[in-house]
Structure formats: structure tokens, C-alpha cells
Amino acid sequence: MEFHLDNSIALLARMPDAFNALLRDLPDAWTSANEGEKTWTPADIVAHLLYTERVNWMPRARVIRAFGETQPFPPFKRTGHLDEQEGKSLVQILNAFAEARSISLAELRAWNLSPDDLEKRGQHPALGPTTLAQLLAAWTVHDLTHLHQLTRVLAHQYDQAVGPFRKFLGVLQCTGHSAPA
């Protein structure tokens, strides 16, 4: 599928509700669990989405619009989500994510981007030149990556409980897909 801004916005707008539906009011046994050492809990995942909402996607889109390739994106702090969640409950993080996403999408819609705008290039510090369309497509897939991660973390909690059914449950075979930075 080619990138279409309206399609991305439609999906991006639904993600806070998807995470909220899966996590709000779940027992702590689900929301504080992870997949083992140096892996994320559901709260970490949502805090990461909140952090990237604030410092990554729209700020980088603004840099592309204002400076093109003449100014690289600011570096990304891979552990920034830890600051986002400090002292906050999962419900507070879910609420903050929904609010931040709503603000981001309102701004994105207000830009009334043309096809030429979407082809404007920026400079990623590690990946090099990228178009605004590529950045927005990556934002969309980033959300889906973390939705996948969330379902994998939740499923992992019953890894042993499912007994012999494990071999038929693909989510329990998955070990993650994101490349290290």
C-alpha cells in the first residue's frame, strides 16, 4: 500500500483507544509483567509511546517543514520513557498519551499537507535523508510495532500455562522484530 496521510491519521487516532481497551483496569499481574530481563512492561510501552509523541514524530515533522535537510533531527533518548512514567500510574500514562495524540493529530490535520509537502526531506541523524511521508508512515508502523509488542508481552505471561497448545500459538513463538539501535 502506498502512503496516504488520511489512512495514517485514521490508524494513529485509534491507537490510544486500542491501548486503553487492552490495559485499563487490568490486574497488576498483567500490566507490571514483562518478557524477562531488560524487556518492557505494558506501562513501559505506553510511556514510550507518550514520550515519542512529545519528542519524536511531530517535533521531527516540524523540523522538516521549517528547515528541510539543513538541520538534522535532534537525537532521540531511547530511555526517555522512564522519565515519562516516573511517579505516574498506568491510567495517568494512558490518559496523557490519548491527550498528546489528540493534540498531535489536530496540528497535523491543520497543516493541510500537499503531496509536495509530503515529499519535503529532512535529515535523520542516523538514517540520513527522509521525507515527511516516510516519517509519518514510520510513525504509523511504530504504533503497530508496539501494539504487537504489547500483545506479545501479555501472551508471554501464559507461556507455560497453555501447556501443549503453545506450538499453535504464534504470539508465543515471536521473539520480537525491532532491530537494535
PEJOQUI-V75546 format. One record per pair of residues at least 12 apart in sequence whose ideal C-beta (glycine too) atoms are under 6 Angstrom apart, sorted by the first residue. I is the first residue (numbers start at 1). J is the second residue. D is the distance in whole Angstrom. If there is no record, write none. Layout:
I|J|D / I|J|D
This chain:
3|133|5 / 3|137|5 / 8|136|6 / 8|140|4 / 9|105|6 / 11|140|6 / 12|140|6 / 13|105|6 / 15|143|5 / 16|97|5 / 16|98|4 / 16|101|5 / 19|46|6 / 20|94|5 / 23|42|5 / 31|43|6 / 31|90|5 / 33|157|5 / 35|153|6 / 35|156|5 / 42|150|6 / 43|85|6 / 43|90|5 / 45|146|5 / 45|149|6 / 45|150|5 / 46|93|5 / 46|94|6 / 46|97|6 / 47|81|4 / 47|84|4 / 47|85|4 / 47|93|5 / 48|81|4 / 49|97|6 / 49|146|6 / 50|84|5 / 50|93|6 / 50|96|5 / 50|97|4 / 51|80|4 / 51|81|4 / 51|84|5 / 53|100|4 / 53|101|6 / 53|104|6 / 57|139|4 / 58|104|5 / 60|73|5 / 60|135|6 / 63|122|6 / 64|120|6 / 64|122|4 / 64|132|5 / 69|121|5 / 69|123|5 / 72|123|4 / 72|125|5 / 73|124|6 / 73|125|6 / 75|125|6 / 78|181|6 / 118|132|5 / 118|133|4 / 119|131|5 / 120|132|5 / 151|171|6 / 152|171|6 / 152|174|5 / 155|171|4 / 155|172|6 / 159|172|6
